[in-house]
């Protein structure tokens, strides 16, 4: 938000106790999207259970080798990822993993981002990573990737 020439941001602070569970999944099969709407990244989903009577903070790390590729002259765009828990976005709401700044540039890089959800109540929860491109001529490629969830007792 911009108010009288000053940028205003928000800070979210949450705290948890000991890490009581760690879940992780990896995938090496490349995939891509050029959709301007969120879709699940294949293989990047985990089920996390919070024991009865407990609450937990979920600390989620998504890491990938990726590329944002623009096809055609004058094309540029952003390739964005987010984490959803039970269909609801975690914080921060999304992260730009790569940008296509010129046509036909295809550079791979490694990126990682942490997201936070909760405190969540007891029960089963599904954590997924989603991706999108902001232009149909911009392709978001993800190769080797890892999703890790730490469950911190609150």
C-alpha positions as a printed NumPy array, in Angstrom:
array([[  0.   ,   0.   ,   0.   ],
       [  1.283,   3.505,  -0.805],
       [  0.219,   6.411,   1.37 ],
       [  1.527,   9.927,   0.66 ],
       [  4.672,   8.521,  -0.964],
       [  5.424,   6.134,   1.91 ],
       [  5.419,   2.362,   1.535],
       [  3.511,   0.56 ,   4.272],
       [  4.059,  -3.147,   4.819],
       [  2.895,  -5.615,   7.36 ],
       [  4.887,  -7.876,   9.6  ],
       [  3.527, -11.149,  10.898],
       [  5.093, -12.59 ,  14.033],
       [  4.228, -16.004,  15.375],
       [  5.984, -18.241,  17.86 ],
       [  5.999, -21.932,  18.526],
       [  7.607, -24.387,  20.864],
       [  9.542, -27.553,  20.156],
       [  9.42 , -29.147,  16.713],
       [  7.428, -32.335,  17.227],
       [  7.337, -33.674,  13.665],
       [  9.136, -33.284,  10.344],
       [  7.705, -34.425,   7.006],
       [  9.369, -34.097,   3.635],
       [  8.831, -35.107,   0.021],
       [ 11.032, -34.728,  -3.049],
       [ 10.419, -35.03 ,  -6.781],
       [ 12.878, -35.005,  -9.69 ],
       [ 10.425, -35.089, -12.593],
       [ 10.284, -31.703, -14.316],
       [  6.971, -29.966, -14.853],
       [  5.76 , -26.537, -15.95 ],
       [  2.83 , -24.158, -16.136],
       [  1.969, -21.089, -18.16 ],
       [ -1.451, -20.672, -16.53 ],
       [ -2.411, -17.36 , -14.955],
       [ -4.246, -19.196, -12.18 ],
       [ -2.924, -21.33 ,  -9.323],
       [ -2.367, -25.041,  -9.921],
       [ -0.799, -27.722,  -7.745],
       [  2.831, -28.602,  -8.433],
       [  2.883, -32.378,  -9.034],
       [  4.403, -34.329,  -6.153],
       [  4.434, -31.35 ,  -3.768],
       [  1.8  , -32.374,  -1.233],
       [  2.062, -33.667,   2.339],
       [ -0.423, -34.795,   4.973],
       [  0.358, -33.472,   8.45 ],
       [ -1.485, -34.613,  11.564],
       [ -1.753, -32.547,  14.739],
       [ -2.523, -34.716,  17.778],
       [ -5.8  , -34.373,  19.666],
       [ -5.762, -31.566,  22.203],
       [ -2.824, -29.771,  20.577],
       [ -2.28 , -26.764,  18.329],
       [  0.677, -26.351,  16.023],
       [  2.478, -23.843,  13.897],
       [  3.463, -25.253,  10.49 ],
       [  6.772, -23.992,   9.099],
       [  6.894, -24.943,   5.412],
       [  9.96 , -24.783,   3.168],
       [  9.727, -25.167,  -0.604],
       [ 12.976, -25.424,  -2.575],
       [ 13.377, -25.985,  -6.309],
       [ 15.581, -25.686,  -9.342],
       [ 13.462, -23.519, -11.633],
       [ 13.34 , -21.322, -14.702],
       [ 11.002, -18.614, -15.923],
       [ 11.045, -18.699, -19.729],
       [  9.457, -16.093, -22.013],
       [  8.541, -17.123, -25.563],
       [  8.393, -14.376, -28.154],
       [  9.722, -10.883, -28.627],
       [  8.701,  -8.315, -26.044],
       [  7.547, -10.935, -23.58 ],
       [  8.443, -10.681, -19.902],
       [  6.797, -11.941, -16.755],
       [  6.943, -13.446, -13.3  ],
       [  6.798, -17.019, -12.06 ],
       [  5.214, -17.278,  -8.63 ],
       [  4.707, -19.997,  -6.011],
       [  2.661, -20.254,  -2.841],
       [  1.833, -22.784,  -0.127],
       [ -1.733, -23.667,   0.795],
       [ -2.809, -25.535,   3.913],
       [ -6.253, -27.102,   3.604],
       [ -6.784, -24.855,   0.563],
       [ -5.925, -21.6  ,   2.378],
       [ -2.764, -19.631,   1.533],
       [  0.019, -19.65 ,   4.119],
       [  2.043, -16.526,   4.895],
       [  3.489, -14.831,   2.957],
       [  0.672, -15.193,   0.434],
       [  3.047, -15.825,  -2.498],
       [  6.656, -15.466,  -3.597],
       [  8.163, -14.672,  -6.982],
       [ 10.644, -17.458,  -7.665],
       [ 11.906, -16.165, -10.994],
       [ 11.353, -13.506, -13.623],
       [ 11.571, -13.645, -17.392],
       [ 13.139, -10.365, -18.39 ],
       [ 13.764, -11.039, -22.07 ],
       [ 12.438, -13.368, -24.732],
       [ 13.966, -16.803, -25.139],
       [ 16.164, -16.54 , -22.05 ],
       [ 16.179, -19.895, -20.281],
       [ 18.348, -19.743, -17.146],
       [ 17.937, -22.243, -14.33 ],
       [ 18.457, -21.247, -10.715],
       [ 17.909, -22.69 ,  -7.245],
       [ 15.364, -20.988,  -5.004],
       [ 13.931, -21.604,  -1.573],
       [ 11.251, -19.901,   0.517],
       [  9.681, -20.476,   3.919],
       [  5.994, -20.087,   4.608],
       [  4.099, -20.201,   7.925],
       [  0.569, -21.397,   8.72 ],
       [ -1.272, -21.496,  12.   ],
       [ -1.617, -22.028,  14.747],
       [ -3.64 , -24.933,  13.375],
       [ -6.029, -27.045,  15.432],
       [ -5.766, -30.789,  15.998],
       [ -6.571, -33.051,  13.071],
       [ -5.376, -33.914,   9.583],
       [ -4.088, -31.092,   7.363],
       [ -2.963, -31.083,   3.742],
       [ -0.022, -28.9  ,   2.696],
       [  0.44 , -28.221,  -1.041],
       [  2.64 , -26.026,  -3.188],
       [  1.048, -24.221,  -6.122],
       [  2.501, -22.221,  -9.   ],
       [  1.463, -19.821, -11.728],
       [  2.75 , -17.496, -14.441],
       [  1.375, -14.03 , -15.036],
       [  1.457, -14.346, -18.84 ],
       [  0.495, -17.224, -21.167],
       [  3.788, -16.721, -23.038],
       [  5.821, -17.136, -19.843],
       [  6.485, -20.696, -18.668],
       [  7.388, -21.57 , -15.066],
       [  9.541, -24.713, -15.124],
       [ 10.316, -26.585, -11.89 ],
       [ 12.781, -29.452, -11.848],
       [ 14.231, -31.117,  -8.724],
       [ 12.198, -29.92 ,  -5.746],
       [ 11.602, -30.507,  -2.052],
       [  8.717, -29.707,   0.286],
       [  9.435, -29.891,   4.03 ],
       [  6.994, -29.213,   6.877],
       [  8.027, -28.712,  10.5  ],
       [  5.253, -29.059,  13.082],
       [  5.933, -26.808,  16.079],
       [  3.792, -27.309,  19.186],
       [  2.048, -24.133,  20.344]])
